[in-house]
Amino acid sequence: MSLAFISLEAVRCLENAELALHPERNLVWGPNGSGKTSILEALFLLGRGRSFRTRNTERVIRQGKPQLTVFGRTAAPETTLGLQAVRGSATVAKVGGAFVSSLAELSQVFPVQVIDPGVHKLVEEGSARRRRWMDWAVFHVEHGFVDVWSRYHRALRQRNAALRAEPGQAPAWDPELAQLGEALAESRRRGLDQLQPYWREATHALMGRDVELLYSQGWARDSTLLGALHASRTRDSARGVTHAGPHRADVHLRLDGLPAREVASRGQQKLIAVAMILSQLDMLRERFATVPTLLLDDPAAELDSPHLAAFIEQVLRLKCQLVSTSLSPHPAMFSAPDRVFHVEQGRVRPV
């Protein structure tokens, strides 16, 4: 589902802006520091409830302003979305004029994904990014997943609180945590199994070679989660945290049998991370009729001509709404965009 319109106030250097978006290719161009990426950040906020640049939404609020606001309207079926972040308060959002109980509800209406210059961190950094990547797709494939995820993390917080305050009470949470955790892990496993053919196609198209994508559930495969919780009880009590469970899950990426984060160049890491995102989008489009909007922030960075051409081909075959940034009004990335916006000194105007 594409976004037809977005308005924003007090997002980074942008005081206010309105963009009527095309359902296909949109280009936002301007000099460095003009606010191009901030427009993508506002789009991402509207679909995810958070930024792709920082974990602290308050940092996205324009300096000297008490709050930011983002409002959008999807194309047919037409639905309105709104998000407000206030300094010192929780972020709140509305869908169709009604407040949402969870920011995850935004993604049901406006699914959005981003490829930015830091995309290589999916490969290079810790497991939290890869869990978010994995869970976003599973959320769109299994509609009950977000409820299980929320209940699991609520039980996990309760168990960790008990471990720190009254360790003897922590085992009372084990049966519920184990039941929810195993359901969560199984959903992730099914999602990655479904992804594998799209993953192989994307890595071959972008890199011309195999890259293994392996799932680690967060505890020993030869044990139940309940058994793993019991086995780690002494260590958990000593450190005040739960060591076994899907909150420790990861996706291992291997190049020629070795960890990609250790042996792949920065350019290769970027291609692997791009393959992770594009394979998800391809799977969602083909198998589940979900076509997210794709945000591309300086997508040509660190890619040579052959790999850039392969990247462009893979993006265009998705046939999704694209919003891309560039320093030039005539980027080499794609042929003539359907709609162009110029940004300079925090001001946005259609061209």
C-alpha positions as CSV (number, residue, x, y, z in Angstrom):
1,M,0.0,0.0,0.0
2,S,1.6,3.3,-1.1
3,L,1.5,6.6,0.7
4,A,-0.3,9.4,-1.3
5,F,0.4,12.3,1.0
6,I,2.6,13.3,4.0
7,S,2.9,16.4,6.0
8,L,5.4,17.0,8.8
9,E,6.3,19.6,11.4
10,A,9.5,20.0,13.4
11,V,11.4,17.0,12.0
12,R,15.1,17.7,12.3
13,C,16.0,20.8,10.3
14,L,12.5,20.8,8.6
15,E,10.1,23.3,10.2
16,N,7.2,22.0,8.0
17,A,6.7,20.3,4.7
18,E,4.0,18.7,2.6
19,L,4.6,16.1,-0.2
20,A,2.0,14.6,-2.5
21,L,3.8,11.3,-3.5
22,H,3.5,9.3,-6.6
23,P,2.7,5.6,-6.2
24,E,5.9,4.7,-8.1
25,R,9.2,6.6,-8.3
26,N,9.8,9.7,-6.2
27,L,13.0,11.7,-6.0
28,V,14.1,14.1,-3.3
29,W,17.2,16.0,-4.2
30,G,19.3,18.8,-2.7
31,P,22.7,19.5,-1.2
32,N,24.1,17.8,1.9
33,G,22.5,18.9,5.1
34,S,19.4,20.3,3.4
35,G,16.9,17.8,5.0
36,K,16.6,15.1,2.4
37,T,17.2,12.2,4.8
38,S,14.8,13.9,7.3
39,I,12.0,13.4,4.9
40,L,12.7,9.7,4.7
41,E,13.0,9.6,8.5
42,A,9.5,11.2,8.7
43,L,8.1,8.5,6.3
44,F,9.8,5.8,8.4
45,L,8.3,7.2,11.6
46,L,4.9,7.1,10.1
47,G,5.1,3.4,9.3
48,R,7.3,2.2,12.2
49,G,6.8,4.6,15.0
50,R,10.5,5.1,15.3
51,S,13.5,6.5,13.4
52,F,16.0,4.4,11.4
53,R,18.7,6.8,12.5
54,T,18.4,6.8,16.3
55,R,16.7,4.8,19.0
56,N,15.7,8.1,20.8
57,T,12.8,9.8,18.9
58,E,13.3,13.0,20.9
59,R,16.5,13.5,18.9
60,V,14.4,13.8,15.8
61,I,12.5,16.8,17.1
62,R,13.6,20.1,15.7
63,Q,15.9,22.0,18.0
64,G,13.9,24.5,20.2
65,K,10.6,22.8,19.5
66,P,8.6,20.8,22.1
67,Q,7.2,18.2,19.7
68,L,7.1,16.8,16.2
69,T,4.1,15.8,14.2
70,V,3.8,13.6,11.1
71,F,0.5,13.0,9.2
72,G,-0.1,10.8,6.2
73,R,-2.7,9.4,3.9
74,T,-2.4,6.1,2.0
75,A,-3.7,5.5,-1.5
76,A,-6.7,3.3,-2.1
77,P,-7.9,2.0,0.3
78,E,-7.6,5.5,1.8
79,T,-6.5,5.6,5.4
80,T,-5.1,8.4,7.5
81,L,-2.2,8.0,9.9
82,G,-0.7,10.4,12.4
83,L,2.2,10.4,14.9
84,Q,3.3,12.8,17.5
85,A,6.4,12.8,19.6
86,V,6.6,15.2,22.6
87,R,9.8,15.8,24.6
88,G,9.6,13.9,27.9
89,S,6.5,11.9,26.8
90,A,5.7,8.6,25.0
91,T,5.1,8.8,21.3
92,V,1.4,8.5,20.4
93,A,-0.1,7.6,17.0
94,K,-3.5,7.4,15.3
95,V,-4.9,5.2,12.5
96,G,-8.1,6.3,10.9
97,G,-8.5,9.0,13.6
98,A,-8.4,6.5,16.5
99,F,-5.4,6.1,18.9
100,V,-3.5,2.9,18.5
101,S,-2.6,0.6,21.5
102,S,0.7,-0.3,19.9
103,L,2.9,1.6,17.4
104,A,3.2,-1.7,15.5
105,E,-0.4,-1.0,14.2
106,L,1.1,1.7,11.9
107,S,3.0,-0.9,9.9
108,Q,-0.2,-2.8,9.2
109,V,-1.5,0.2,7.3
110,F,1.8,1.6,5.9
111,P,4.6,-1.0,5.6
112,V,7.9,0.7,4.9
113,Q,11.5,-0.4,4.7
114,V,14.7,1.6,4.2
115,I,18.1,1.1,2.6
116,D,20.5,3.8,3.8
117,P,24.3,4.2,4.0
118,G,24.4,2.5,7.3
119,V,22.6,-0.7,6.0
120,H,25.9,-2.7,6.4
121,K,25.3,-2.5,10.2
122,L,22.7,-5.3,9.7
123,V,25.8,-7.6,9.1
124,E,28.5,-5.9,11.1
125,E,26.8,-5.1,14.4
126,G,25.1,-7.1,17.1
127,S,22.0,-9.3,16.9
128,A,19.4,-6.7,17.9
129,R,19.3,-5.2,14.4
130,R,18.9,-8.7,12.8
131,R,16.1,-9.6,15.2
132,R,14.2,-6.4,14.2
133,W,14.8,-7.2,10.5
134,M,13.5,-10.8,11.0
135,D,10.5,-9.8,13.1
136,W,9.3,-7.1,10.7
137,A,8.7,-9.7,8.0
138,V,7.2,-12.3,10.3
139,F,4.8,-9.6,11.6
140,H,3.4,-9.2,8.1
141,V,3.2,-13.0,7.5
142,E,1.7,-14.1,10.8
143,H,-0.9,-11.7,12.1
144,G,-0.8,-13.1,15.7
145,F,2.9,-12.7,15.9
146,V,2.9,-9.2,17.4
147,D,0.7,-10.3,20.3
148,V,2.9,-13.2,21.1
149,W,6.0,-11.0,20.9
150,S,4.5,-8.4,23.2
151,R,3.3,-11.0,25.8
152,Y,6.7,-12.7,25.7
153,H,8.6,-9.5,26.4
154,R,6.2,-8.5,29.1
155,A,6.8,-11.9,30.9
156,L,10.5,-11.5,30.3
157,R,10.5,-8.1,32.1
158,Q,8.6,-9.6,35.0
159,R,11.1,-12.5,35.3
160,N,14.1,-10.2,35.1
161,A,12.6,-7.9,37.8
162,A,12.0,-11.0,40.0
163,L,15.6,-12.1,39.5
164,R,16.9,-8.8,40.7
165,A,14.4,-8.4,43.7
166,E,13.4,-11.9,44.7
167,P,15.2,-14.6,42.8
168,G,13.2,-17.3,44.4
169,Q,10.0,-16.0,42.7
170,A,11.5,-15.9,39.2
171,P,10.7,-19.6,38.3
172,A,7.0,-18.8,38.6
173,W,7.3,-17.0,35.2
174,D,9.1,-19.9,33.5
175,P,6.1,-21.9,32.1
176,E,4.5,-18.8,30.5
177,L,7.9,-17.5,29.2
178,A,8.7,-21.0,27.8
179,Q,5.3,-21.4,26.0
180,L,5.4,-17.9,24.5
181,G,9.1,-18.1,23.7
182,E,8.8,-21.4,21.8
183,A,5.9,-20.0,19.8
184,L,7.8,-16.9,19.0
185,A,10.9,-18.9,17.9
186,E,8.8,-21.2,15.7
187,S,7.2,-18.3,13.9
188,R,10.6,-16.9,13.2
189,R,11.8,-20.2,11.9
190,R,8.9,-20.6,9.5
191,G,9.5,-17.1,8.3
192,L,13.1,-17.7,7.5
193,D,12.4,-21.0,5.9
194,Q,9.9,-19.2,3.5
195,L,12.6,-16.6,2.8
196,Q,15.4,-18.9,1.7
197,P,14.6,-19.2,-2.0
198,Y,14.2,-15.4,-2.3
199,W,17.4,-15.0,-0.3
200,R,19.4,-17.2,-2.6
201,E,18.0,-15.4,-5.7
202,A,18.9,-12.0,-4.2
203,T,22.5,-12.9,-3.2
204,H,23.1,-14.5,-6.6
205,A,21.8,-11.5,-8.4
206,L,23.7,-9.0,-6.3
207,M,26.9,-10.9,-5.6
208,G,27.0,-13.9,-7.9
209,R,27.7,-16.2,-5.0
210,D,26.1,-18.1,-2.1
211,V,25.7,-16.6,1.4
212,E,24.4,-18.8,4.1
213,L,21.6,-17.4,6.3
214,L,21.2,-19.5,9.4
215,Y,18.8,-19.1,12.4
216,S,19.9,-19.4,16.0
217,Q,16.8,-19.5,18.3
218,G,18.5,-18.3,21.5
219,W,18.9,-21.5,23.4
220,A,20.3,-25.0,22.6
221,R,18.4,-26.8,19.9
222,D,18.4,-30.1,21.8
223,S,16.6,-28.6,24.8
224,T,13.2,-27.2,25.4
225,L,13.1,-23.5,26.5
226,L,11.7,-24.6,29.9
227,G,14.7,-26.9,30.3
228,A,17.1,-24.2,29.3
229,L,15.5,-21.7,31.8
230,H,15.9,-24.3,34.5
231,A,19.5,-25.1,33.5
232,S,20.5,-21.4,33.6
233,R,18.7,-20.5,36.8
234,T,21.9,-20.1,38.9
235,R,23.6,-17.9,36.4
236,D,20.4,-15.9,35.8
237,S,20.0,-15.3,39.6
238,A,23.7,-14.2,39.9
239,R,23.4,-11.7,37.1
240,G,19.8,-10.6,37.4
241,V,18.9,-11.3,33.7
242,T,17.5,-14.2,31.7
243,H,20.1,-15.7,29.4
244,A,18.0,-18.3,27.4
245,G,15.2,-17.4,25.1
246,P,14.3,-15.8,21.7
247,H,15.4,-12.4,23.0
248,R,18.9,-13.8,22.4
249,A,18.1,-15.1,18.9
250,D,20.3,-14.2,15.9
251,V,20.6,-14.7,12.2
252,H,24.1,-15.9,11.3
253,L,25.5,-14.9,7.8
254,R,28.3,-16.9,6.4
255,L,30.5,-16.3,3.4
256,D,32.5,-19.4,2.3
257,G,31.7,-20.9,5.7
258,L,33.1,-18.0,7.7
259,P,31.2,-15.2,9.5
260,A,30.5,-12.5,7.0
261,R,31.0,-9.7,9.6
262,E,34.6,-10.9,9.9
263,V,35.6,-11.7,6.3
264,A,33.4,-9.5,4.1
265,S,34.5,-6.1,2.9
266,R,32.4,-3.0,3.6
267,G,31.0,-3.2,0.1
268,Q,30.2,-6.9,0.4
269,Q,28.5,-6.3,3.8
270,K,26.3,-3.6,2.2
271,L,25.3,-6.0,-0.6
272,I,24.5,-8.8,1.9
273,A,22.4,-6.4,3.9
274,V,20.7,-5.1,0.8
275,A,19.9,-8.7,-0.1
276,M,18.4,-9.3,3.3
277,I,16.0,-6.4,2.8
278,L,15.2,-7.0,-0.9
279,S,14.6,-10.7,-0.4
280,Q,12.0,-9.9,2.3
281,L,10.2,-7.4,0.1
282,D,10.2,-9.9,-2.8
283,M,8.7,-12.6,-0.6
284,L,6.0,-10.3,0.9
285,R,5.0,-9.1,-2.6
286,E,4.9,-12.5,-4.3
287,R,3.6,-14.7,-1.5
288,F,1.5,-12.4,0.7
289,A,0.4,-9.6,-1.7
290,T,2.1,-7.0,0.6
291,V,4.0,-4.3,-1.3
292,P,5.9,-2.0,1.1
293,T,7.2,1.5,0.3
294,L,11.0,1.4,-0.1
295,L,13.1,4.4,1.0
296,L,16.5,4.7,-0.6
297,D,18.9,7.2,1.1
298,D,22.0,7.8,-1.1
299,P,21.7,4.2,-2.5
300,A,24.7,4.4,-4.8
301,A,27.2,4.9,-1.9
302,E,30.0,2.4,-1.8
303,L,28.8,0.4,-4.8
304,D,30.8,0.1,-8.0
305,S,29.1,0.2,-11.4
306,P,28.3,-3.5,-11.9
307,H,26.9,-4.0,-8.4
308,L,25.0,-0.7,-8.7
309,A,23.4,-1.9,-11.9
310,A,22.4,-5.3,-10.3
311,F,21.0,-3.4,-7.3
312,I,18.9,-1.1,-9.6
313,E,17.5,-4.1,-11.5
314,Q,16.5,-5.9,-8.2
315,V,14.8,-2.8,-6.8
316,L,12.8,-2.1,-10.0
317,R,11.5,-5.6,-10.3
318,L,9.8,-5.1,-6.9
319,K,7.3,-2.7,-8.6
320,C,6.8,-0.8,-5.3
321,Q,6.6,2.8,-4.3
322,L,10.2,4.2,-4.1
323,V,11.3,7.4,-2.4
324,S,15.0,8.1,-3.1
325,T,17.4,10.9,-2.2
326,S,20.1,12.3,-4.4
327,L,22.5,15.3,-4.6
328,S,21.5,15.7,-8.2
329,P,18.1,16.2,-10.0
330,H,19.3,13.7,-12.6
331,P,20.7,10.7,-10.7
332,A,22.2,7.7,-12.5
333,M,20.1,5.4,-10.3
334,F,16.9,5.3,-12.2
335,S,15.3,6.6,-15.3
336,A,13.1,9.8,-15.1
337,P,11.3,9.8,-11.7
338,D,7.6,10.2,-11.7
339,R,7.7,13.0,-9.1
340,V,10.6,15.3,-8.0
341,F,11.0,17.4,-4.9
342,H,13.8,19.9,-4.2
343,V,15.1,20.5,-0.7
344,E,17.3,23.4,0.3
345,Q,17.9,25.0,3.7
346,G,15.0,23.0,5.3
347,R,12.4,23.9,2.7
348,V,10.7,21.4,0.3
349,R,9.0,22.3,-2.9
350,P,7.8,20.1,-5.8
351,V,9.6,20.5,-9.1
